[in-house]
Amino acid sequence: IVLDYLMPVMDGREMLRRLRHTKRTPIMMLTARNSVDDRVAGLDLGADDYVSKPFVQQELLARLRALHDAHDVPYRYGEWRTMLAHFAS
């Protein structure tokens, strides 16, 4: 799961709290909020990784592959599933 702090209806921090209450799915925060306090808060709330915008695509994909390898879960968007490592290497 990739979350932003600024999302409609529910902010990313609240979504992260709710997800961490019930699941251990890997979560990356990808957001324009880049202060040290924001990064520490996101990680303390349970994010597995935190990337600030703007980001470099190659680094983002490498971080997603690392999360995948650490948690061994398929990437999925609705009914669409794939192994990101196969096409993003």
PyMOL Python script that loads the backbone (N, CA, C, O; Angstrom):
from pymol import cmd

cmd.read_pdbstr("""\
ATOM      1  N   ILE A   1       0.853  -1.172   0.000  1.00  0.00           N
ATOM      2  CA  ILE A   1       0.000   0.000   0.000  1.00  0.00           C
ATOM      3  C   ILE A   1       0.894   1.229   0.000  1.00  0.00           C
ATOM      4  O   ILE A   1       1.851   1.308   0.771  1.00  0.00           O
ATOM      5  N   VAL A   2       0.582   2.184  -0.862  1.00  0.00           N
ATOM      6  CA  VAL A   2       1.282   3.463  -0.884  1.00  0.00           C
ATOM      7  C   VAL A   2       0.279   4.525  -0.458  1.00  0.00           C
ATOM      8  O   VAL A   2      -0.768   4.686  -1.084  1.00  0.00           O
ATOM      9  N   LEU A   3       0.604   5.251   0.614  1.00  0.00           N
ATOM     10  CA  LEU A   3      -0.294   6.266   1.163  1.00  0.00           C
ATOM     11  C   LEU A   3       0.333   7.645   1.071  1.00  0.00           C
ATOM     12  O   LEU A   3       1.553   7.792   1.150  1.00  0.00           O
ATOM     13  N   ASP A   4      -0.509   8.648   0.905  1.00  0.00           N
ATOM     14  CA  ASP A   4      -0.099  10.046   1.001  1.00  0.00           C
ATOM     15  C   ASP A   4      -0.730  10.608   2.272  1.00  0.00           C
ATOM     16  O   ASP A   4      -1.791  10.143   2.689  1.00  0.00           O
ATOM     17  N   TYR A   5      -0.094  11.600   2.893  1.00  0.00           N
ATOM     18  CA  TYR A   5      -0.710  12.260   4.038  1.00  0.00           C
ATOM     19  C   TYR A   5      -2.002  12.946   3.627  1.00  0.00           C
ATOM     20  O   TYR A   5      -2.996  12.898   4.353  1.00  0.00           O
ATOM     21  N   LEU A   6      -1.988  13.587   2.461  1.00  0.00           N
ATOM     22  CA  LEU A   6      -3.115  14.409   2.036  1.00  0.00           C
ATOM     23  C   LEU A   6      -4.011  13.635   1.082  1.00  0.00           C
ATOM     24  O   LEU A   6      -3.796  13.624  -0.130  1.00  0.00           O
ATOM     25  N   MET A   7      -5.020  12.987   1.658  1.00  0.00           N
ATOM     26  CA  MET A   7      -5.984  12.226   0.860  1.00  0.00           C
ATOM     27  C   MET A   7      -7.379  12.743   1.182  1.00  0.00           C
ATOM     28  O   MET A   7      -7.607  13.241   2.284  1.00  0.00           O
ATOM     29  N   PRO A   8      -8.315  12.637   0.243  1.00  0.00           N
ATOM     30  CA  PRO A   8      -9.681  13.063   0.538  1.00  0.00           C
ATOM     31  C   PRO A   8     -10.321  12.143   1.571  1.00  0.00           C
ATOM     32  O   PRO A   8      -9.959  10.972   1.682  1.00  0.00           O
ATOM     33  N   VAL A   9     -11.248  12.670   2.303  1.00  0.00           N
ATOM     34  CA  VAL A   9     -12.053  11.958   3.295  1.00  0.00           C
ATOM     35  C   VAL A   9     -11.251  11.622   4.552  1.00  0.00           C
ATOM     36  O   VAL A   9     -11.644  12.030   5.645  1.00  0.00           O
ATOM     37  N   MET A  10     -10.152  10.898   4.433  1.00  0.00           N
ATOM     38  CA  MET A  10      -9.360  10.500   5.598  1.00  0.00           C
ATOM     39  C   MET A  10      -7.886  10.740   5.286  1.00  0.00           C
ATOM     40  O   MET A  10      -7.402  10.335   4.228  1.00  0.00           O
ATOM     41  N   ASP A  11      -7.163  11.400   6.205  1.00  0.00           N
ATOM     42  CA  ASP A  11      -5.749  11.638   5.906  1.00  0.00           C
ATOM     43  C   ASP A  11      -4.943  10.354   6.045  1.00  0.00           C
ATOM     44  O   ASP A  11      -5.389   9.390   6.667  1.00  0.00           O
ATOM     45  N   GLY A  12      -3.762  10.357   5.462  1.00  0.00           N
ATOM     46  CA  GLY A  12      -2.923   9.164   5.419  1.00  0.00           C
ATOM     47  C   GLY A  12      -2.534   8.642   6.784  1.00  0.00           C
ATOM     48  O   GLY A  12      -2.399   7.433   6.972  1.00  0.00           O
ATOM     49  N   ARG A  13      -2.351   9.550   7.753  1.00  0.00           N
ATOM     50  CA  ARG A  13      -1.990   9.093   9.104  1.00  0.00           C
ATOM     51  C   ARG A  13      -3.112   8.281   9.730  1.00  0.00           C
ATOM     52  O   ARG A  13      -2.868   7.242  10.344  1.00  0.00           O
ATOM     53  N   GLU A  14      -4.343   8.757   9.575  1.00  0.00           N
ATOM     54  CA  GLU A  14      -5.477   8.014  10.139  1.00  0.00           C
ATOM     55  C   GLU A  14      -5.657   6.680   9.422  1.00  0.00           C
ATOM     56  O   GLU A  14      -5.928   5.663  10.060  1.00  0.00           O
ATOM     57  N   MET A  15      -5.508   6.681   8.106  1.00  0.00           N
ATOM     58  CA  MET A  15      -5.599   5.432   7.348  1.00  0.00           C
ATOM     59  C   MET A  15      -4.514   4.463   7.814  1.00  0.00           C
ATOM     60  O   MET A  15      -4.776   3.273   7.987  1.00  0.00           O
ATOM     61  N   LEU A  16      -3.307   4.966   8.015  1.00  0.00           N
ATOM     62  CA  LEU A  16      -2.202   4.134   8.490  1.00  0.00           C
ATOM     63  C   LEU A  16      -2.521   3.536   9.857  1.00  0.00           C
ATOM     64  O   LEU A  16      -2.298   2.346  10.079  1.00  0.00           O
ATOM     65  N   ARG A  17      -3.040   4.349  10.771  1.00  0.00           N
ATOM     66  CA  ARG A  17      -3.432   3.840  12.102  1.00  0.00           C
ATOM     67  C   ARG A  17      -4.444   2.701  11.969  1.00  0.00           C
ATOM     68  O   ARG A  17      -4.307   1.657  12.608  1.00  0.00           O
ATOM     69  N   ARG A  18      -5.450   2.915  11.140  1.00  0.00           N
ATOM     70  CA  ARG A  18      -6.504   1.899  10.990  1.00  0.00           C
ATOM     71  C   ARG A  18      -5.967   0.617  10.351  1.00  0.00           C
ATOM     72  O   ARG A  18      -6.310  -0.487  10.774  1.00  0.00           O
ATOM     73  N   LEU A  19      -5.127   0.775   9.334  1.00  0.00           N
ATOM     74  CA  LEU A  19      -4.556  -0.410   8.691  1.00  0.00           C
ATOM     75  C   LEU A  19      -3.660  -1.177   9.651  1.00  0.00           C
ATOM     76  O   LEU A  19      -3.709  -2.406   9.691  1.00  0.00           O
ATOM     77  N   ARG A  20      -2.853  -0.480  10.416  1.00  0.00           N
ATOM     78  CA  ARG A  20      -1.926  -1.142  11.335  1.00  0.00           C
ATOM     79  C   ARG A  20      -2.657  -1.810  12.495  1.00  0.00           C
ATOM     80  O   ARG A  20      -2.131  -2.730  13.122  1.00  0.00           O
ATOM     81  N   HIS A  21      -3.857  -1.348  12.773  1.00  0.00           N
ATOM     82  CA  HIS A  21      -4.646  -1.955  13.849  1.00  0.00           C
ATOM     83  C   HIS A  21      -5.043  -3.388  13.501  1.00  0.00           C
ATOM     84  O   HIS A  21      -5.223  -4.220  14.391  1.00  0.00           O
ATOM     85  N   THR A  22      -5.180  -3.673  12.206  1.00  0.00           N
ATOM     86  CA  THR A  22      -5.680  -4.988  11.804  1.00  0.00           C
ATOM     87  C   THR A  22      -4.775  -5.772  10.865  1.00  0.00           C
ATOM     88  O   THR A  22      -4.954  -6.981  10.718  1.00  0.00           O
ATOM     89  N   LYS A  23      -3.805  -5.117  10.220  1.00  0.00           N
ATOM     90  CA  LYS A  23      -3.029  -5.808   9.178  1.00  0.00           C
ATOM     91  C   LYS A  23      -1.541  -5.507   9.280  1.00  0.00           C
ATOM     92  O   LYS A  23      -1.131  -4.505   9.865  1.00  0.00           O
ATOM     93  N   ARG A  24      -0.738  -6.400   8.694  1.00  0.00           N
ATOM     94  CA  ARG A  24       0.702  -6.178   8.578  1.00  0.00           C
ATOM     95  C   ARG A  24       1.119  -6.035   7.108  1.00  0.00           C
ATOM     96  O   ARG A  24       2.271  -6.292   6.758  1.00  0.00           O
ATOM     97  N   THR A  25       0.193  -5.629   6.270  1.00  0.00           N
ATOM     98  CA  THR A  25       0.502  -5.365   4.868  1.00  0.00           C
ATOM     99  C   THR A  25       1.585  -4.293   4.796  1.00  0.00           C
ATOM    100  O   THR A  25       1.514  -3.316   5.541  1.00  0.00           O
ATOM    101  N   PRO A  26       2.583  -4.440   3.926  1.00  0.00           N
ATOM    102  CA  PRO A  26       3.610  -3.403   3.827  1.00  0.00           C
ATOM    103  C   PRO A  26       3.018  -2.075   3.350  1.00  0.00           C
ATOM    104  O   PRO A  26       2.216  -2.031   2.418  1.00  0.00           O
ATOM    105  N   ILE A  27       3.434  -1.000   4.013  1.00  0.00           N
ATOM    106  CA  ILE A  27       2.907   0.328   3.709  1.00  0.00           C
ATOM    107  C   ILE A  27       4.059   1.309   3.537  1.00  0.00           C
ATOM    108  O   ILE A  27       4.961   1.392   4.372  1.00  0.00           O
ATOM    109  N   MET A  28       4.006   2.048   2.436  1.00  0.00           N
ATOM    110  CA  MET A  28       4.959   3.123   2.188  1.00  0.00           C
ATOM    111  C   MET A  28       4.206   4.445   2.190  1.00  0.00           C
ATOM    112  O   MET A  28       3.157   4.565   1.558  1.00  0.00           O
ATOM    113  N   MET A  29       4.731   5.428   2.891  1.00  0.00           N
ATOM    114  CA  MET A  29       4.209   6.784   2.807  1.00  0.00           C
ATOM    115  C   MET A  29       4.940   7.468   1.660  1.00  0.00           C
ATOM    116  O   MET A  29       6.170   7.450   1.610  1.00  0.00           O
ATOM    117  N   LEU A  30       4.202   8.064   0.750  1.00  0.00           N
ATOM    118  CA  LEU A  30       4.760   8.808  -0.383  1.00  0.00           C
ATOM    119  C   LEU A  30       4.075  10.165  -0.366  1.00  0.00           C
ATOM    120  O   LEU A  30       2.914  10.274  -0.761  1.00  0.00           O
ATOM    121  N   THR A  31       4.773  11.197   0.083  1.00  0.00           N
ATOM    122  CA  THR A  31       4.118  12.456   0.368  1.00  0.00           C
ATOM    123  C   THR A  31       5.042  13.648   0.194  1.00  0.00           C
ATOM    124  O   THR A  31       6.265  13.507   0.205  1.00  0.00           O
ATOM    125  N   ALA A  32       4.449  14.820   0.034  1.00  0.00           N
ATOM    126  CA  ALA A  32       5.216  16.058  -0.060  1.00  0.00           C
ATOM    127  C   ALA A  32       5.667  16.534   1.319  1.00  0.00           C
ATOM    128  O   ALA A  32       6.523  17.414   1.418  1.00  0.00           O
ATOM    129  N   ARG A  33       5.113  15.974   2.364  1.00  0.00           N
ATOM    130  CA  ARG A  33       5.507  16.373   3.723  1.00  0.00           C
ATOM    131  C   ARG A  33       6.852  15.733   4.023  1.00  0.00           C
ATOM    132  O   ARG A  33       6.955  14.518   4.188  1.00  0.00           O
ATOM    133  N   ASN A  34       7.884  16.575   4.090  1.00  0.00           N
ATOM    134  CA  ASN A  34       9.228  16.020   4.153  1.00  0.00           C
ATOM    135  C   ASN A  34      10.061  16.476   5.341  1.00  0.00           C
ATOM    136  O   ASN A  34      11.280  16.305   5.333  1.00  0.00           O
ATOM    137  N   SER A  35       9.442  17.046   6.354  1.00  0.00           N
ATOM    138  CA  SER A  35      10.226  17.429   7.530  1.00  0.00           C
ATOM    139  C   SER A  35      10.627  16.172   8.296  1.00  0.00           C
ATOM    140  O   SER A  35      10.015  15.115   8.143  1.00  0.00           O
ATOM    141  N   VAL A  36      11.648  16.301   9.108  1.00  0.00           N
ATOM    142  CA  VAL A  36      12.080  15.166   9.929  1.00  0.00           C
ATOM    143  C   VAL A  36      10.935  14.717  10.827  1.00  0.00           C
ATOM    144  O   VAL A  36      10.719  13.517  10.995  1.00  0.00           O
ATOM    145  N   ASP A  37      10.198  15.662  11.404  1.00  0.00           N
ATOM    146  CA  ASP A  37       9.067  15.307  12.275  1.00  0.00           C
ATOM    147  C   ASP A  37       8.011  14.499  11.524  1.00  0.00           C
ATOM    148  O   ASP A  37       7.470  13.534  12.063  1.00  0.00           O
ATOM    149  N   ASP A  38       7.713  14.890  10.280  1.00  0.00           N
ATOM    150  CA  ASP A  38       6.736  14.149   9.474  1.00  0.00           C
ATOM    151  C   ASP A  38       7.221  12.730   9.197  1.00  0.00           C
ATOM    152  O   ASP A  38       6.460  11.772   9.332  1.00  0.00           O
ATOM    153  N   ARG A  39       8.495  12.595   8.810  1.00  0.00           N
ATOM    154  CA  ARG A  39       9.042  11.269   8.508  1.00  0.00           C
ATOM    155  C   ARG A  39       9.042  10.381   9.743  1.00  0.00           C
ATOM    156  O   ARG A  39       8.651   9.216   9.675  1.00  0.00           O
ATOM    157  N   VAL A  40       9.481  10.933  10.874  1.00  0.00           N
ATOM    158  CA  VAL A  40       9.509  10.152  12.116  1.00  0.00           C
ATOM    159  C   VAL A  40       8.094   9.759  12.525  1.00  0.00           C
ATOM    160  O   VAL A  40       7.865   8.621  12.935  1.00  0.00           O
ATOM    161  N   ALA A  41       7.143  10.684  12.420  1.00  0.00           N
ATOM    162  CA  ALA A  41       5.755  10.375  12.785  1.00  0.00           C
ATOM    163  C   ALA A  41       5.194   9.265  11.910  1.00  0.00           C
ATOM    164  O   ALA A  41       4.539   8.354  12.415  1.00  0.00           O
ATOM    165  N   GLY A  42       5.439   9.327  10.612  1.00  0.00           N
ATOM    166  CA  GLY A  42       4.944   8.284   9.708  1.00  0.00           C
ATOM    167  C   GLY A  42       5.524   6.921  10.044  1.00  0.00           C
ATOM    168  O   GLY A  42       4.804   5.923  10.070  1.00  0.00           O
ATOM    169  N   LEU A  43       6.817   6.879  10.299  1.00  0.00           N
ATOM    170  CA  LEU A  43       7.456   5.604  10.648  1.00  0.00           C
ATOM    171  C   LEU A  43       6.992   5.113  12.016  1.00  0.00           C
ATOM    172  O   LEU A  43       6.780   3.916  12.206  1.00  0.00           O
ATOM    173  N   ASP A  44       6.834   6.034  12.972  1.00  0.00           N
ATOM    174  CA  ASP A  44       6.353   5.640  14.304  1.00  0.00           C
ATOM    175  C   ASP A  44       4.921   5.120  14.272  1.00  0.00           C
ATOM    176  O   ASP A  44       4.544   4.287  15.095  1.00  0.00           O
ATOM    177  N   LEU A  45       4.122   5.606  13.328  1.00  0.00           N
ATOM    178  CA  LEU A  45       2.748   5.118  13.193  1.00  0.00           C
ATOM    179  C   LEU A  45       2.683   3.743  12.543  1.00  0.00           C
ATOM    180  O   LEU A  45       1.638   3.093  12.559  1.00  0.00           O
ATOM    181  N   GLY A  46       3.807   3.297  11.967  1.00  0.00           N
ATOM    182  CA  GLY A  46       3.820   1.950  11.412  1.00  0.00           C
ATOM    183  C   GLY A  46       4.162   1.835   9.950  1.00  0.00           C
ATOM    184  O   GLY A  46       4.148   0.732   9.405  1.00  0.00           O
ATOM    185  N   ALA A  47       4.475   2.952   9.287  1.00  0.00           N
ATOM    186  CA  ALA A  47       4.888   2.855   7.881  1.00  0.00           C
ATOM    187  C   ALA A  47       6.186   2.064   7.800  1.00  0.00           C
ATOM    188  O   ALA A  47       7.070   2.218   8.643  1.00  0.00           O
ATOM    189  N   ASP A  48       6.294   1.227   6.793  1.00  0.00           N
ATOM    190  CA  ASP A  48       7.517   0.454   6.584  1.00  0.00           C
ATOM    191  C   ASP A  48       8.590   1.277   5.883  1.00  0.00           C
ATOM    192  O   ASP A  48       9.780   0.986   6.008  1.00  0.00           O
ATOM    193  N   ASP A  49       8.172   2.303   5.148  1.00  0.00           N
ATOM    194  CA  ASP A  49       9.117   3.173   4.458  1.00  0.00           C
ATOM    195  C   ASP A  49       8.440   4.519   4.264  1.00  0.00           C
ATOM    196  O   ASP A  49       7.218   4.628   4.358  1.00  0.00           O
ATOM    197  N   TYR A  50       9.239   5.541   3.993  1.00  0.00           N
ATOM    198  CA  TYR A  50       8.730   6.902   3.833  1.00  0.00           C
ATOM    199  C   TYR A  50       9.539   7.564   2.731  1.00  0.00           C
ATOM    200  O   TYR A  50      10.763   7.657   2.829  1.00  0.00           O
ATOM    201  N   VAL A  51       8.873   8.021   1.693  1.00  0.00           N
ATOM    202  CA  VAL A  51       9.531   8.680   0.569  1.00  0.00           C
ATOM    203  C   VAL A  51       8.883  10.045   0.382  1.00  0.00           C
ATOM    204  O   VAL A  51       7.659  10.166   0.364  1.00  0.00           O
ATOM    205  N   SER A  52       9.720  11.073   0.242  1.00  0.00           N
ATOM    206  CA  SER A  52       9.223  12.431   0.045  1.00  0.00           C
ATOM    207  C   SER A  52       9.163  12.774  -1.440  1.00  0.00           C
ATOM    208  O   SER A  52       9.993  12.326  -2.231  1.00  0.00           O
ATOM    209  N   LYS A  53       8.168  13.573  -1.799  1.00  0.00           N
ATOM    210  CA  LYS A  53       8.058  14.103  -3.154  1.00  0.00           C
ATOM    211  C   LYS A  53       8.896  15.369  -3.233  1.00  0.00           C
ATOM    212  O   LYS A  53       8.965  16.087  -2.235  1.00  0.00           O
ATOM    213  N   PRO A  54       9.521  15.684  -4.323  1.00  0.00           N
ATOM    214  CA  PRO A  54       9.618  14.862  -5.522  1.00  0.00           C
ATOM    215  C   PRO A  54      10.534  13.672  -5.269  1.00  0.00           C
ATOM    216  O   PRO A  54      11.407  13.717  -4.402  1.00  0.00           O
ATOM    217  N   PHE A  55      10.326  12.619  -6.028  1.00  0.00           N
ATOM    218  CA  PHE A  55      11.117  11.407  -5.845  1.00  0.00           C
ATOM    219  C   PHE A  55      11.707  10.984  -7.183  1.00  0.00           C
ATOM    220  O   PHE A  55      11.257  11.414  -8.245  1.00  0.00           O
ATOM    221  N   VAL A  56      12.709  10.145  -7.107  1.00  0.00           N
ATOM    222  CA  VAL A  56      13.334   9.583  -8.303  1.00  0.00           C
ATOM    223  C   VAL A  56      12.694   8.222  -8.544  1.00  0.00           C
ATOM    224  O   VAL A  56      12.674   7.377  -7.649  1.00  0.00           O
ATOM    225  N   GLN A  57      12.171   8.006  -9.747  1.00  0.00           N
ATOM    226  CA  GLN A  57      11.420   6.786 -10.045  1.00  0.00           C
ATOM    227  C   GLN A  57      12.213   5.518  -9.739  1.00  0.00           C
ATOM    228  O   GLN A  57      11.664   4.573  -9.173  1.00  0.00           O
ATOM    229  N   GLN A  58      13.484   5.482 -10.102  1.00  0.00           N
ATOM    230  CA  GLN A  58      14.284   4.274  -9.875  1.00  0.00           C
ATOM    231  C   GLN A  58      14.390   3.956  -8.385  1.00  0.00           C
ATOM    232  O   GLN A  58      14.331   2.792  -7.987  1.00  0.00           O
ATOM    233  N   GLU A  59      14.549   5.001  -7.559  1.00  0.00           N
ATOM    234  CA  GLU A  59      14.629   4.778  -6.114  1.00  0.00           C
ATOM    235  C   GLU A  59      13.297   4.279  -5.568  1.00  0.00           C
ATOM    236  O   GLU A  59      13.263   3.362  -4.747  1.00  0.00           O
ATOM    237  N   LEU A  60      12.197   4.880  -6.024  1.00  0.00           N
ATOM    238  CA  LEU A  60      10.877   4.441  -5.571  1.00  0.00           C
ATOM    239  C   LEU A  60      10.657   2.969  -5.907  1.00  0.00           C
ATOM    240  O   LEU A  60      10.210   2.200  -5.056  1.00  0.00           O
ATOM    241  N   LEU A  61      10.966   2.577  -7.132  1.00  0.00           N
ATOM    242  CA  LEU A  61      10.786   1.181  -7.529  1.00  0.00           C
ATOM    243  C   LEU A  61      11.691   0.252  -6.730  1.00  0.00           C
ATOM    244  O   LEU A  61      11.277  -0.849  -6.368  1.00  0.00           O
ATOM    245  N   ALA A  62      12.915   0.676  -6.450  1.00  0.00           N
ATOM    246  CA  ALA A  62      13.821  -0.146  -5.638  1.00  0.00           C
ATOM    247  C   ALA A  62      13.273  -0.314  -4.228  1.00  0.00           C
ATOM    248  O   ALA A  62      13.359  -1.401  -3.658  1.00  0.00           O
ATOM    249  N   ARG A  63      12.717   0.735  -3.666  1.00  0.00           N
ATOM    250  CA  ARG A  63      12.134   0.648  -2.319  1.00  0.00           C
ATOM    251  C   ARG A  63      10.909  -0.268  -2.313  1.00  0.00           C
ATOM    252  O   ARG A  63      10.711  -1.039  -1.374  1.00  0.00           O
ATOM    253  N   LEU A  64      10.081  -0.181  -3.370  1.00  0.00           N
ATOM    254  CA  LEU A  64       8.921  -1.071  -3.458  1.00  0.00           C
ATOM    255  C   LEU A  64       9.355  -2.529  -3.589  1.00  0.00           C
ATOM    256  O   LEU A  64       8.748  -3.414  -2.985  1.00  0.00           O
ATOM    257  N   ARG A  65      10.398  -2.780  -4.372  1.00  0.00           N
ATOM    258  CA  ARG A  65      10.910  -4.150  -4.474  1.00  0.00           C
ATOM    259  C   ARG A  65      11.429  -4.638  -3.126  1.00  0.00           C
ATOM    260  O   ARG A  65      11.205  -5.791  -2.757  1.00  0.00           O
ATOM    261  N   ALA A  66      12.121  -3.769  -2.387  1.00  0.00           N
ATOM    262  CA  ALA A  66      12.636  -4.150  -1.069  1.00  0.00           C
ATOM    263  C   ALA A  66      11.493  -4.471  -0.110  1.00  0.00           C
ATOM    264  O   ALA A  66      11.582  -5.434   0.652  1.00  0.00           O
ATOM    265  N   LEU A  67      10.425  -3.681  -0.136  1.00  0.00           N
ATOM    266  CA  LEU A  67       9.258  -3.982   0.704  1.00  0.00           C
ATOM    267  C   LEU A  67       8.651  -5.316   0.311  1.00  0.00           C
ATOM    268  O   LEU A  67       8.287  -6.124   1.166  1.00  0.00           O
ATOM    269  N   HIS A  68       8.544  -5.537  -0.995  1.00  0.00           N
ATOM    270  CA  HIS A  68       7.993  -6.802  -1.474  1.00  0.00           C
ATOM    271  C   HIS A  68       8.835  -7.973  -0.988  1.00  0.00           C
ATOM    272  O   HIS A  68       8.300  -8.958  -0.481  1.00  0.00           O
ATOM    273  N   ASP A  69      10.143  -7.868  -1.143  1.00  0.00           N
ATOM    274  CA  ASP A  69      11.031  -8.961  -0.737  1.00  0.00           C
ATOM    275  C   ASP A  69      10.963  -9.215   0.763  1.00  0.00           C
ATOM    276  O   ASP A  69      11.028 -10.362   1.204  1.00  0.00           O
ATOM    277  N   ALA A  70      10.834  -8.158   1.541  1.00  0.00           N
ATOM    278  CA  ALA A  70      10.788  -8.300   2.999  1.00  0.00           C
ATOM    279  C   ALA A  70       9.479  -8.927   3.472  1.00  0.00           C
ATOM    280  O   ALA A  70       9.449  -9.599   4.503  1.00  0.00           O
ATOM    281  N   HIS A  71       8.403  -8.711   2.726  1.00  0.00           N
ATOM    282  CA  HIS A  71       7.082  -9.184   3.160  1.00  0.00           C
ATOM    283  C   HIS A  71       6.537 -10.310   2.302  1.00  0.00           C
ATOM    284  O   HIS A  71       5.590 -10.986   2.703  1.00  0.00           O
ATOM    285  N   ASP A  72       7.115 -10.522   1.131  1.00  0.00           N
ATOM    286  CA  ASP A  72       6.715 -11.609   0.243  1.00  0.00           C
ATOM    287  C   ASP A  72       5.213 -11.633  -0.033  1.00  0.00           C
ATOM    288  O   ASP A  72       4.540 -12.636   0.205  1.00  0.00           O
ATOM    289  N   VAL A  73       4.704 -10.516  -0.539  1.00  0.00           N
ATOM    290  CA  VAL A  73       3.287 -10.424  -0.909  1.00  0.00           C
ATOM    291  C   VAL A  73       3.183  -9.981  -2.365  1.00  0.00           C
ATOM    292  O   VAL A  73       4.051  -9.251  -2.843  1.00  0.00           O
ATOM    293  N   PRO A  74       2.141 -10.407  -3.081  1.00  0.00           N
ATOM    294  CA  PRO A  74       1.979  -9.958  -4.465  1.00  0.00           C
ATOM    295  C   PRO A  74       1.512  -8.507  -4.510  1.00  0.00           C
ATOM    296  O   PRO A  74       0.841  -8.043  -3.588  1.00  0.00           O
ATOM    297  N   TYR A  75       1.860  -7.793  -5.568  1.00  0.00           N
ATOM    298  CA  TYR A  75       1.338  -6.457  -5.784  1.00  0.00           C
ATOM    299  C   TYR A  75      -0.023  -6.604  -6.434  1.00  0.00           C
ATOM    300  O   TYR A  75      -0.225  -7.457  -7.299  1.00  0.00           O
ATOM    301  N   ARG A  76      -0.962  -5.758  -6.003  1.00  0.00           N
ATOM    302  CA  ARG A  76      -2.327  -5.914  -6.480  1.00  0.00           C
ATOM    303  C   ARG A  76      -2.992  -4.550  -6.571  1.00  0.00           C
ATOM    304  O   ARG A  76      -2.790  -3.692  -5.712  1.00  0.00           O
ATOM    305  N   TYR A  77      -3.772  -4.357  -7.598  1.00  0.00           N
ATOM    306  CA  TYR A  77      -4.619  -3.188  -7.730  1.00  0.00           C
ATOM    307  C   TYR A  77      -5.975  -3.706  -8.165  1.00  0.00           C
ATOM    308  O   TYR A  77      -6.161  -4.066  -9.327  1.00  0.00           O
ATOM    309  N   GLY A  78      -6.922  -3.747  -7.244  1.00  0.00           N
ATOM    310  CA  GLY A  78      -8.220  -4.342  -7.538  1.00  0.00           C
ATOM    311  C   GLY A  78      -8.049  -5.792  -7.927  1.00  0.00           C
ATOM    312  O   GLY A  78      -7.483  -6.580  -7.169  1.00  0.00           O
ATOM    313  N   GLU A  79      -8.534  -6.149  -9.102  1.00  0.00           N
ATOM    314  CA  GLU A  79      -8.399  -7.519  -9.584  1.00  0.00           C
ATOM    315  C   GLU A  79      -7.074  -7.755 -10.298  1.00  0.00           C
ATOM    316  O   GLU A  79      -6.725  -8.892 -10.617  1.00  0.00           O
ATOM    317  N   TRP A  80      -6.337  -6.674 -10.546  1.00  0.00           N
ATOM    318  CA  TRP A  80      -5.070  -6.770 -11.267  1.00  0.00           C
ATOM    319  C   TRP A  80      -3.952  -7.066 -10.282  1.00  0.00           C
ATOM    320  O   TRP A  80      -3.771  -6.336  -9.308  1.00  0.00           O
ATOM    321  N   ARG A  81      -3.208  -8.124 -10.528  1.00  0.00           N
ATOM    322  CA  ARG A  81      -2.089  -8.502  -9.667  1.00  0.00           C
ATOM    323  C   ARG A  81      -0.853  -8.707 -10.529  1.00  0.00           C
ATOM    324  O   ARG A  81      -0.941  -9.140 -11.677  1.00  0.00           O
ATOM    325  N   THR A  82       0.270  -8.394  -9.969  1.00  0.00           N
ATOM    326  CA  THR A  82       1.528  -8.646 -10.672  1.00  0.00           C
ATOM    327  C   THR A  82       2.665  -8.654  -9.671  1.00  0.00           C
ATOM    328  O   THR A  82       2.500  -8.264  -8.516  1.00  0.00           O
ATOM    329  N   MET A  83       3.778  -9.087 -10.114  1.00  0.00           N
ATOM    330  CA  MET A  83       4.976  -9.007  -9.306  1.00  0.00           C
ATOM    331  C   MET A  83       5.767  -7.825  -9.848  1.00  0.00           C
ATOM    332  O   MET A  83       6.342  -7.918 -10.933  1.00  0.00           O
ATOM    333  N   LEU A  84       5.808  -6.730  -9.123  1.00  0.00           N
ATOM    334  CA  LEU A  84       6.462  -5.514  -9.577  1.00  0.00           C
ATOM    335  C   LEU A  84       7.903  -5.778  -9.984  1.00  0.00           C
ATOM    336  O   LEU A  84       8.387  -5.189 -10.950  1.00  0.00           O
ATOM    337  N   ALA A  85       8.578  -6.631  -9.282  1.00  0.00           N
ATOM    338  CA  ALA A  85       9.992  -6.892  -9.562  1.00  0.00           C
ATOM    339  C   ALA A  85      10.197  -7.410 -10.981  1.00  0.00           C
ATOM    340  O   ALA A  85      11.278  -7.239 -11.544  1.00  0.00           O
ATOM    341  N   HIS A  86       9.185  -8.037 -11.569  1.00  0.00           N
ATOM    342  CA  HIS A  86       9.340  -8.609 -12.904  1.00  0.00           C
ATOM    343  C   HIS A  86       9.359  -7.560 -14.007  1.00  0.00           C
ATOM    344  O   HIS A  86      10.004  -7.767 -15.035  1.00  0.00           O
ATOM    345  N   PHE A  87       8.667  -6.444 -13.819  1.00  0.00           N
ATOM    346  CA  PHE A  87       8.656  -5.463 -14.900  1.00  0.00           C
ATOM    347  C   PHE A  87       9.331  -4.155 -14.539  1.00  0.00           C
ATOM    348  O   PHE A  87       9.525  -3.308 -15.411  1.00  0.00           O
ATOM    349  N   ALA A  88       9.693  -3.964 -13.289  1.00  0.00           N
ATOM    350  CA  ALA A  88      10.292  -2.695 -12.879  1.00  0.00           C
ATOM    351  C   ALA A  88      11.786  -2.797 -12.622  1.00  0.00           C
ATOM    352  O   ALA A  88      12.395  -1.832 -12.161  1.00  0.00           O
ATOM    353  N   SER A  89      12.376  -3.922 -12.904  1.00  0.00           N
ATOM    354  CA  SER A  89      13.814  -4.089 -12.649  1.00  0.00           C
ATOM    355  C   SER A  89      14.635  -3.332 -13.669  1.00  0.00           C
ATOM    356  O   SER A  89      15.864  -3.356 -13.613  1.00  0.00           O
TER     357      SER A  89
END
""", "prot")
cmd.dss("prot")
cmd.show_as("cartoon", "prot")
cmd.util.cbc("prot")
cmd.orient("prot")
